Amino acid sequence: MLTFDGDDVGYVSELAEYVAIPSVSRDATSETMHSAAEWLAAQLSFAGGHLIETAGNPVVMGEWLAGPQAPTVLVYGHYDVQPTGDLAEWESDPFTLTVDGDIMRGRGSTDDKGPVYIVLKVAQAIIEQEGNLPLNVKFLFEGEEEIGSPNLPGFVASHASKLCADLVISADGAMWRPEEPSLSVGSKGLITMDLEVSGANCDLHSGRYGGIVANPTHALSQVLAGLHTADGRVAVAGFYDGIAELSNERREEIANVVFDERHFLEGLGLREGFGEAGYSLLEQLWEWPTLEVNGVRSGGKYTVIPHSAVANISCRLVPGQDPDTVVAALQAHVDACVLPGVDIRLRVDKPRIPAYTIDRNHPAIEAATVALNEVYPGQRVLLDKIAGTLPPVTLFEEHLGAKTLFFSFSTADERLHAPNEYMRIRRLREGMRAWERLWRLLGTEPYQLGSSSKESSIDHG
């Protein structure tokens, strides 16, 4: 068993250097994004860490190959972060890692800089104390996950021989809640789009033209209202095509999860939930697709009839749904919405990501369960689903033929993407112990992975 630092001060101080780099992929400068990537590459010096340029932000890669007979894992994570949002809502500077009791607060602390940092410290400690890793480990950290990983597909396709592995382990993701260890055996797919309604060729005075021309905002509201029935079911014909009904066994399994819906909703400042009739909150969250309106833009607090109105829409998909089929169904639904005086257009974004699953009997799930049981003795490991989307996992399966194990020590309540994002400090050590144990298990029977061909240009002596 490894020996880690005697206290958390050193870890938190070093992680603070990383968090201080404002690597917001949506609008940061190239210099800022390269600075974050270079910080990671320096941490990967033991594995020949280096940057590879893309059409966007650079990818950081490294590898330590224990030997041709050892299994190979590819560790994935990202160094970019979300925008801060309203700074007035933050209790401290977003890019100053601030210790507040048993948490550390800062943008990227839990998504995904803290979880990536955990893996780096484990690898460094094993090499420093034992001289060699228990299996072949490759590292791939990107800088565009928070904007949909636009350049990752081409990168993975063109570097597939270099990235080949028996398993991908993602430091990105999150456990369901802090009270119990959990593993995700799936994540939802994603399609996003804009729905635009346009009318006149410019904004019009609402007094001079009110009532005699169509208002795009009113029309957009009508179209959006028609996307769902009163109980929240998606009203788009064909949206649910391909989805299997929940089995009685799965429903019983979910029902046995200790979960207080009322407490959960109160934590969100809500008195009641919402959703399709006949499904529990957890059934909807883990097993059922969604169509959500994420934003609406039109006019403002001044007296005009806007010339256009735009809604941002996203759909989270589940196994059985084909993204292209869902897009076609939505297009047909919008085409059927003919309203006087306006034009209605649906613009679908390029990424079309299907849902992802990994068999709960996969050796990686079994090994990860054992590792978590050792770190959290006496606690049952919950197998859940990620209600969000991690675009890279389907890429890895398509181009590398490798499944992805989600093994993050972030938890879903740590304000990911929101003001005052934080991570529990204790999760650093818990994560280090679990990653160490997982790597050792994956190199031994009965959890040992199959053997991939290994290509290396790095000499570790």
Secondary structure as GFF3:
##gff-version 3
##sequence-region A 1 461
A	DSSP	alpha_helix	9	19	.	.	.	ID=ss1
A	DSSP	alpha_helix	30	43	.	.	.	ID=ss2
A	DSSP	three_ten_helix	45	47	.	.	.	ID=ss3
A	DSSP	beta_strand	50	52	.	.	.	ID=ss4
A	DSSP	beta_strand	59	64	.	.	.	ID=ss5
A	DSSP	beta_strand	72	78	.	.	.	ID=ss6
A	DSSP	three_ten_helix	87	89	.	.	.	ID=ss7
A	DSSP	beta_strand	98	100	.	.	.	ID=ss8
A	DSSP	beta_strand	103	105	.	.	.	ID=ss9
A	DSSP	alpha_helix	113	130	.	.	.	ID=ss10
A	DSSP	beta_strand	136	142	.	.	.	ID=ss11
A	DSSP	three_ten_helix	145	147	.	.	.	ID=ss12
A	DSSP	alpha_helix	152	158	.	.	.	ID=ss13
A	DSSP	alpha_helix	160	163	.	.	.	ID=ss14
A	DSSP	beta_strand	167	170	.	.	.	ID=ss15
A	DSSP	beta_strand	182	187	.	.	.	ID=ss16
A	DSSP	beta_strand	189	198	.	.	.	ID=ss17
A	DSSP	beta_strand	204	205	.	.	.	ID=ss18
A	DSSP	alpha_helix	216	225	.	.	.	ID=ss19
A	DSSP	alpha_helix	248	255	.	.	.	ID=ss20
A	DSSP	alpha_helix	261	266	.	.	.	ID=ss21
A	DSSP	alpha_helix	281	287	.	.	.	ID=ss22
A	DSSP	beta_strand	290	297	.	.	.	ID=ss23
A	DSSP	beta_strand	304	305	.	.	.	ID=ss24
A	DSSP	beta_strand	308	317	.	.	.	ID=ss25
A	DSSP	alpha_helix	323	335	.	.	.	ID=ss26
A	DSSP	beta_strand	343	353	.	.	.	ID=ss27
A	DSSP	beta_strand	356	357	.	.	.	ID=ss28
A	DSSP	alpha_helix	363	375	.	.	.	ID=ss29
A	DSSP	beta_strand	382	386	.	.	.	ID=ss30
A	DSSP	alpha_helix	392	400	.	.	.	ID=ss31
A	DSSP	beta_strand	404	406	.	.	.	ID=ss32
A	DSSP	beta_strand	422	424	.	.	.	ID=ss33
A	DSSP	alpha_helix	426	442	.	.	.	ID=ss34
###
